[in-house]
Amino acid sequence: MFREPSQLEKDRATQILGWSPRIWRSVSGGYTPAARYVASRGRDRAFVKVATTPLTAKLLRRECFAYERIRGRFMPQLVGWSDDELAPMLIIEDLSDAQWPPPWDVKLVDRVLENINALHASRAELQTFQALHEQLSPGWMSVAENPRPFLDLELVSSDWLYRALPKLREAEGICQTSGTSVTHFDLRSDNICLAGSGIKFIDWAEACNGDPNLDLGFWLPSLSFEGGPKPEELLPDSPNIAAWVSGYFAARAGLPNIPDAPFVRRVQREQLSTSLPWVVRALKLGEI
């Protein structure tokens, strides 16, 4: 449903843009109820994102923090942003005309990988993975403490889980999460596009200084789900990462929907459907 921006929001956007939009087009997509628009006046266009809930305000403020600090060809052009207690506003270049995967082909995967490598080679003063994601306990440990939501997905039997948990917990427990690389930690096809100026990554609320291979590992299950290569083809010999990533989704995919982000569980179930077989293969856990 189209949410008409308020006059105050229009005035704030005009102040950031330096010109007054005549048309506001609502943009669908995203997994939170933040308001999204393409604002335009003739050939001038920009993407405007406005928080609408306390959660989206928190996430948008974190995203603006990242846009101010990270530099690289993979970043969309930041037009500007304004803070507000309830409704922070971010404005970036409009990417409506970009190519948004899927489908994937070898050439596009290679171009995305090239830009992920450039992202990981960059440096910025961001929070560490541990500081930003301190609430994230190891996933398979959480499953061990409360296995029912995971088992209710009917992907594995309780006998298989009982046998596999020691290896899963050991592997995720020694997975490296810290690092000095700029990491995105929300790389999926809906956050990746091919624009005229190259590959761009959007939605930077989870960006931090962390481990580059773990960041890459979080993209691979969604890539595989959408017809791309298996995760180990791009990140071989990484059973610890496979355990950490699959555990993250295993601990969450069966939980109740999040009111402010109702589509997140569906995406987590999709990524679990490919990350679970990945860790089974990587740790040689046998038939599910």
Secondary structure as GFF3:
##gff-version 3
##sequence-region A 1 288
A	DSSP	alpha_helix	7	17	.	.	.	ID=ss1
A	DSSP	beta_strand	23	26	.	.	.	ID=ss2
A	DSSP	beta_strand	35	41	.	.	.	ID=ss3
A	DSSP	beta_strand	44	50	.	.	.	ID=ss4
A	DSSP	alpha_helix	54	69	.	.	.	ID=ss5
A	DSSP	beta_strand	78	82	.	.	.	ID=ss6
A	DSSP	beta_strand	89	92	.	.	.	ID=ss7
A	DSSP	alpha_helix	106	121	.	.	.	ID=ss8
A	DSSP	alpha_helix	129	132	.	.	.	ID=ss9
A	DSSP	alpha_helix	139	145	.	.	.	ID=ss10
A	DSSP	alpha_helix	148	151	.	.	.	ID=ss11
A	DSSP	alpha_helix	158	173	.	.	.	ID=ss12
A	DSSP	beta_strand	181	183	.	.	.	ID=ss13
A	DSSP	three_ten_helix	189	191	.	.	.	ID=ss14
A	DSSP	beta_strand	192	195	.	.	.	ID=ss15
A	DSSP	beta_strand	198	201	.	.	.	ID=ss16
A	DSSP	beta_strand	208	210	.	.	.	ID=ss17
A	DSSP	alpha_helix	212	225	.	.	.	ID=ss18
A	DSSP	alpha_helix	231	234	.	.	.	ID=ss19
A	DSSP	alpha_helix	239	250	.	.	.	ID=ss20
A	DSSP	alpha_helix	264	283	.	.	.	ID=ss21
###
